[in-house]
Amino acid sequence: MRVVVIGGSGHIGTFLVPRLVRAGHEVINISRGTRVAYLPAPEWDQVRQVVADRAQHDAAGTWGEVVTALEPDVVVDLVCFTLTSATALVEALRGKVDHLLHCGSIWRHGPSRTLPIAEGSDSTEPPVGQYGIEKDRIARMLKDETAAGGLVTTSLHPGHIVGPGWHPIGPLGNLDPGVWTRLSQGGVIEVPGSGTEAMHHVHADDVAQAFERAIERRDAVAGEDLSVVAPTALTVRGYIAIAAGWFGQQATASGVGWDRFAELTTPEHAEVSWDHLHRNHVMSIDKARTLLGYAPRYQPEAAVLESVRWLIENGELDVVRPLVA
């Protein structure tokens, strides 16, 4: 099939586009042309690159024309963040494309009530923050579109995406690189809250696997929402202990109040920590396993370690002791 990937040069596309080429699909990648995939792969030589700025075309009302002009059988939208943009694309694709796959987020769910969180359950509060609210609105619109007999759609909702080439969400729920320096020394790490809060990571290649399988199993996942995460999740204190062990060190979490934590870090890091930890997400992948045969290869700690190793080897993290893992 001819598969158009919107935003295929990023985290997921780095792994998804080569997978699709290897599966025999004709692949077209639409991006702003400002970067290349995080990892090289020979399959990219077979990919047609189309440079287009979605924001500009959305503003002009011409984005759907850009996509449909490529005459795709399948569209994989990895970079849609508003209901307005998603609705315009659906209206342009309806009756012209066999399948639209949307990349959502587990943040379509609000703070947890019960764990694990299953799709369609009342396990969470309503979504919070504009990003999560919009992702939830998009997913609901797509489900309604397919249920009404319109465009066939599928929404996949990754957790915190990890992979070589970028910084992972760290043990404090933020992107503070100094955390890794401290972990390489061992000792006590002040954490906000109790340290039992959870984060659910996923390796980018496992997300790519889910998208590839969803293309293969269109009828099984028509109109469905599926969470795509690692088989397990990490708590703050568990993450700290595991990560310190990569450096041959021991570290423990010492809980402090959020006000005190805000004094120990920057406003930006404190805000990002709150965003990740107060949701306390642990997602079920039973539905993805059943409908897709989803079989993630990476436990979350293995995915994060791969990312951290790449960052150290490429001079993007300062650590006191080398990795021993």
Secondary structure, 3 states (H helix, E strand, C coil): CEEEEECCCCCCHHHHHHHHHHCCCEEEEEECCCCCCCCCCHHHHHCEEEECCHHHHHHHCCHHHHHHCCCCCEEEECCCCCHHHHHHHHHHHCCCCCEEEEECCHHHCCCECCCCECCCCCCECCCCHHHHHHHHHHHHHHHHHHHCCCCCEEEEEECEEECCCCCCCCCCCCCCCHHHHHHHHCEEEEEECCCCCEECEEEHHHHHHHHHHHHHCCHHHCCCEEEECCCCCEEHHHHHHHHHHCCCCCEEEEEECHHHHHHHCCHHHHHHHHHHHCCCCCECCHHHHHHHCCCCCCCHHHHHHHHHHHHHHCCCCCCCCCCCC
